[in-house]
Amino acid sequence: MQRQQLTRRHKETPEKPGSSDASGGASAAGSSAGDSDGEFDATDGRDDDGGSKRNKLTLLEEVLLLGIKNSEGYTSFWNDCISSGLRGCMLIELALRGKVELEKIRGSSSRSLATRNLVAKDGASDRSMSDVLLDEAFKHIKSTEPAECVQDWIELLSGETWNPLKLRFQIRNVRERLAKGLVEKGVLTTEKQNFFLFDMTTHPVTDQSAKERVVKKVQDAVLSKWQNDPSRMDKRTLALIYMANASDVLENAFVPLSDDDYELAMKRVRDLFVVDPDVEAAKSGANEVVWAVVQTFLK
């Protein structure tokens, strides 16, 4: 049986070792939001997965962890989707933390998610989120006039712009900074590997249980805990499935499954990809930013 990828690719330039996303940069260690919208509760304790909330992973870290090869310590050189996918994760993480939202619709007119700009949420605190990547992205969004839509922000944060004045919005070295944050959390370690003509810093997985929790979360969502309705699924887990696919790493979570479970998981994932984000965003309790990001990658 041939197992196939479901990724609908978001156009971008492939990155090689030493590019803006593959090397250098300061650590982005920080805590993640909870499973509901609003400010992150950084108090210590145990989360639903059995780990410490203090070390709970952000959506960006979970997607990166799915993409990192356990022993090699790096993502596939041929993956040209993960860079933009991680920028989409930034916007979703900010939304789940109650920092950003889509601009309000005036009157009773209905506008597509794609046409509405992303803005800082009224009353959103400037207090640091203890995550330099999220702090940097939020600062750009809050201070930018006129506002930009979600697709534009994904491109700007990725550095995909012909306007030299907007290159300042690019957030560089995202993968390396995330990896260093995971090293500080004890999930990854740091090594040097020789690739013939150059040395490259790699980050092999040391805490297998942390990665296994992420993999199990994805598997359970489409197997034992399948809801058959996106509006009933946990927002963070739903976002993880969509963004892992956008980053071309979703199938990594399904590789360990039996053939029957694999086929069932892929069928249910395909069901998620045919929903209408505009319709889902209008449902009670939905997060519009999550669906706006999803819509960008489902095009």
C-alpha positions as CSV (number, residue, x, y, z in Angstrom):
1,M,0.0,0.0,0.0
2,Q,1.3,3.4,-0.9
3,R,0.8,6.0,1.7
4,Q,0.3,9.5,0.4
5,Q,0.7,13.1,1.6
6,L,-2.3,15.4,1.9
7,T,-0.5,18.7,2.0
8,R,-1.8,21.5,-0.2
9,R,1.4,23.5,-0.6
10,H,1.7,27.2,0.2
11,K,4.1,28.7,-2.3
12,E,7.5,29.7,-0.9
13,T,11.1,29.3,-1.6
14,P,12.7,26.1,-0.3
15,E,15.2,26.7,2.5
16,K,18.6,25.1,2.9
17,P,20.9,24.9,5.9
18,G,22.2,28.4,6.7
19,S,19.0,30.2,5.5
20,S,16.9,32.5,7.6
21,D,15.0,29.6,9.1
22,A,17.7,27.0,9.5
23,S,20.5,28.5,11.5
24,G,21.4,31.1,14.2
25,G,19.2,33.2,16.4
26,A,18.3,33.6,20.0
27,S,16.3,31.1,22.0
28,A,12.5,31.2,21.8
29,A,11.8,29.1,24.9
30,G,8.5,29.9,26.4
31,S,5.2,28.4,27.6
32,S,2.2,27.6,25.5
33,A,-1.4,28.7,25.8
34,G,-4.0,26.5,27.3
35,D,-6.7,24.9,25.2
36,S,-9.1,27.8,25.5
37,D,-8.9,31.4,24.3
38,G,-7.5,34.0,26.5
39,E,-4.3,34.8,28.5
40,F,-1.9,32.0,29.2
41,D,-1.9,30.6,32.7
42,A,1.7,30.1,33.6
43,T,1.1,28.5,36.9
44,D,2.8,25.2,37.6
45,G,0.8,22.0,37.7
46,R,0.0,19.1,35.4
47,D,-1.6,19.4,32.0
48,D,-4.0,16.9,30.4
49,D,-1.1,15.1,28.7
50,G,0.7,14.4,32.0
51,G,3.4,17.0,31.5
52,S,4.1,20.2,33.4
53,K,2.3,23.3,32.2
54,R,5.5,25.1,32.7
55,N,7.0,23.0,29.9
56,K,3.9,22.7,27.8
57,L,4.6,23.1,24.1
58,T,3.4,25.8,21.9
59,L,1.7,25.0,18.6
60,L,4.9,26.0,16.8
61,E,7.0,23.6,18.9
62,E,4.6,20.7,18.4
63,V,4.6,21.2,14.6
64,L,8.4,21.4,14.5
65,L,8.7,18.3,16.8
66,L,6.6,16.3,14.3
67,G,9.0,17.4,11.5
68,I,12.3,16.7,13.3
69,K,13.9,13.3,12.7
70,N,14.5,11.7,16.1
71,S,18.2,10.8,15.7
72,E,19.3,13.1,12.9
73,G,17.9,16.2,14.7
74,Y,16.7,18.2,11.7
75,T,13.7,18.5,9.4
76,S,13.8,17.3,5.8
77,F,15.8,19.5,3.4
78,W,13.1,19.0,0.8
79,N,10.3,20.4,3.0
80,D,9.5,23.7,1.4
81,C,6.3,24.2,3.4
82,I,7.3,24.2,7.1
83,S,8.6,27.8,7.1
84,S,5.3,29.4,6.1
85,G,3.4,26.8,8.2
86,L,5.2,27.9,11.3
87,R,4.3,31.5,10.6
88,G,0.7,30.5,10.4
89,C,1.2,28.8,13.8
90,M,2.3,32.1,15.2
91,L,-0.9,33.8,14.2
92,I,-3.0,30.9,15.6
93,E,-1.0,30.9,18.9
94,L,-1.5,34.6,19.3
95,A,-5.3,34.2,18.7
96,L,-5.6,31.3,21.2
97,R,-3.8,33.5,23.8
98,G,-6.4,36.3,23.2
99,K,-3.8,38.7,21.6
100,V,-5.2,39.1,18.0
101,E,-8.5,38.9,16.2
102,L,-10.0,39.7,12.8
103,E,-11.4,43.2,12.3
104,K,-15.0,43.5,13.2
105,I,-17.7,43.4,10.5
106,R,-19.8,46.6,10.2
107,G,-23.5,46.1,9.9
108,S,-25.0,42.9,8.7
109,S,-22.8,42.4,5.7
110,S,-20.9,39.1,5.4
111,R,-17.3,39.2,4.4
112,S,-14.9,36.3,3.7
113,L,-12.2,35.6,6.2
114,A,-9.7,36.3,3.5
115,T,-10.7,39.9,3.1
116,R,-10.7,40.9,6.8
117,N,-7.5,42.3,8.4
118,L,-5.8,40.9,11.5
119,V,-5.6,43.4,14.4
120,A,-4.5,43.4,18.0
121,K,-7.5,42.5,20.3
122,D,-8.9,45.4,22.3
123,G,-7.3,45.3,25.7
124,A,-4.6,42.8,24.7
125,S,-1.7,43.3,27.1
126,D,1.8,44.3,26.0
127,R,3.2,42.0,28.7
128,S,5.8,39.6,27.4
129,M,4.5,36.1,26.7
130,S,7.9,34.7,27.6
131,D,8.3,33.7,24.0
132,V,10.4,36.0,21.8
133,L,8.9,34.8,18.6
134,L,5.3,35.5,19.7
135,D,6.3,38.8,21.2
136,E,8.0,39.8,18.0
137,A,5.1,38.8,15.8
138,F,2.5,40.6,18.1
139,K,4.6,43.7,18.2
140,H,4.6,43.9,14.4
141,I,0.8,43.3,14.1
142,K,-0.1,45.8,16.8
143,S,2.1,48.6,15.5
144,T,1.3,48.2,11.7
145,E,-1.0,50.7,10.0
146,P,-2.8,50.0,7.8
147,A,-3.6,46.6,9.0
148,E,-2.9,43.5,6.9
149,C,-4.9,40.3,6.3
150,V,-3.8,36.9,7.5
151,Q,-2.4,35.7,4.2
152,D,-0.3,38.9,3.9
153,W,1.0,38.4,7.5
154,I,2.1,34.9,6.8
155,E,4.0,36.1,3.7
156,L,5.5,39.1,5.6
157,L,6.6,37.1,8.6
158,S,8.2,34.7,6.1
159,G,10.0,37.5,4.2
160,E,8.0,36.9,1.0
161,T,7.6,40.5,-0.2
162,W,8.9,42.6,-3.0
163,N,8.5,45.7,-0.9
164,P,11.9,46.4,0.8
165,L,10.2,48.6,3.4
166,K,8.3,45.5,4.6
167,L,11.3,43.2,5.0
168,R,11.5,44.4,8.6
169,F,8.5,42.2,9.4
170,Q,10.4,39.0,8.6
171,I,11.0,36.8,11.6
172,R,14.3,35.0,11.0
173,N,15.8,31.7,12.2
174,V,12.4,30.4,13.4
175,R,13.3,26.7,13.3
176,E,16.6,27.1,15.0
177,R,15.2,29.4,17.7
178,L,12.3,26.9,18.3
179,A,14.8,24.1,18.5
180,K,16.9,26.0,21.1
181,G,13.8,26.6,23.1
182,L,13.1,22.8,23.1
183,V,16.7,22.2,24.2
184,E,16.0,24.4,27.2
185,K,12.9,22.4,27.9
186,G,14.9,19.1,27.8
187,V,13.1,17.8,24.7
188,L,16.0,18.1,22.3
189,T,19.7,18.3,22.6
190,T,22.4,20.0,20.5
191,E,25.0,18.3,18.3
192,K,27.3,19.1,15.4
193,Q,27.2,17.0,12.3
194,N,29.5,17.1,9.3
195,F,27.8,17.3,5.9
196,F,30.9,16.9,3.6
197,L,31.5,20.6,2.9
198,F,30.1,22.1,6.0
199,D,29.2,21.5,9.7
200,M,25.6,21.9,10.7
201,T,24.1,22.2,14.2
202,T,21.4,19.5,14.7
203,H,18.9,18.9,17.5
204,P,18.2,15.2,18.1
205,V,15.2,14.3,20.2
206,T,16.2,13.3,23.8
207,D,12.8,13.2,25.5
208,Q,10.9,10.7,23.3
209,S,7.9,10.9,25.6
210,A,7.3,14.5,24.7
211,K,7.2,13.7,21.0
212,E,5.1,10.7,21.6
213,R,2.5,12.8,23.4
214,V,2.2,15.1,20.4
215,V,2.0,12.1,18.0
216,K,-0.7,10.5,20.3
217,K,-2.7,13.7,20.4
218,V,-2.9,13.8,16.7
219,Q,-3.7,10.1,16.4
220,D,-6.4,10.2,19.1
221,A,-8.1,13.2,17.5
222,V,-8.8,11.3,14.3
223,L,-9.3,7.8,15.8
224,S,-10.4,7.2,19.4
225,K,-11.6,10.8,20.1
226,W,-12.9,11.6,16.6
227,Q,-15.8,14.1,16.8
228,N,-17.0,14.1,13.2
229,D,-17.5,17.9,13.6
230,P,-14.7,20.4,13.6
231,S,-16.7,22.8,15.9
232,R,-16.7,20.1,18.6
233,M,-13.0,19.4,18.5
234,D,-10.5,21.1,20.8
235,K,-9.3,24.2,19.1
236,R,-5.6,23.6,19.7
237,T,-5.7,20.0,18.6
238,L,-7.7,20.9,15.5
239,A,-5.2,23.7,14.7
240,L,-2.3,21.2,15.2
241,I,-3.8,18.9,12.5
242,Y,-4.3,21.6,10.0
243,M,-0.9,23.2,10.5
244,A,1.0,20.0,10.6
245,N,-0.5,19.3,7.2
246,A,0.3,22.8,6.0
247,S,3.9,22.2,7.2
248,D,4.0,18.8,5.4
249,V,4.7,16.9,8.6
250,L,1.2,15.5,9.4
251,E,1.8,12.0,7.9
252,N,4.8,11.6,10.4
253,A,2.2,11.2,13.1
254,F,0.4,8.4,11.2
255,V,3.5,6.3,10.2
256,P,3.4,4.1,13.3
257,L,-0.3,3.1,12.8
258,S,-1.5,-0.2,11.4
259,D,-2.7,-0.1,7.8
260,D,-6.3,-0.1,8.8
261,D,-5.9,2.7,11.3
262,Y,-3.8,4.6,8.9
263,E,-6.5,4.5,6.2
264,L,-9.2,5.5,8.7
265,A,-7.1,8.4,10.0
266,M,-6.3,9.7,6.5
267,K,-10.0,9.4,5.5
268,R,-11.0,11.5,8.5
269,V,-8.3,14.1,7.9
270,R,-9.5,14.4,4.3
271,D,-13.0,15.1,5.7
272,L,-11.5,18.0,7.6
273,F,-10.0,19.5,4.4
274,V,-13.3,19.8,2.6
275,V,-15.0,22.0,5.2
276,D,-15.7,25.7,4.4
277,P,-13.7,27.9,6.8
278,D,-16.1,30.8,6.4
279,V,-19.0,28.5,7.5
280,E,-17.0,27.0,10.4
281,A,-15.8,30.5,11.6
282,A,-19.4,31.6,11.9
283,K,-20.3,28.8,14.3
284,S,-20.7,29.5,18.0
285,G,-17.4,29.4,19.9
286,A,-15.2,29.3,16.8
287,N,-12.0,31.3,16.6
288,E,-12.1,33.3,13.4
289,V,-8.3,33.7,13.2
290,V,-7.8,29.9,13.3
291,W,-10.1,29.5,10.4
292,A,-8.6,32.4,8.5
293,V,-5.2,30.8,8.7
294,V,-6.6,27.4,7.7
295,Q,-8.4,29.0,4.7
296,T,-5.0,30.4,3.6
297,F,-3.4,27.0,3.4
298,L,-6.4,25.1,2.0
299,K,-6.6,27.3,-1.1
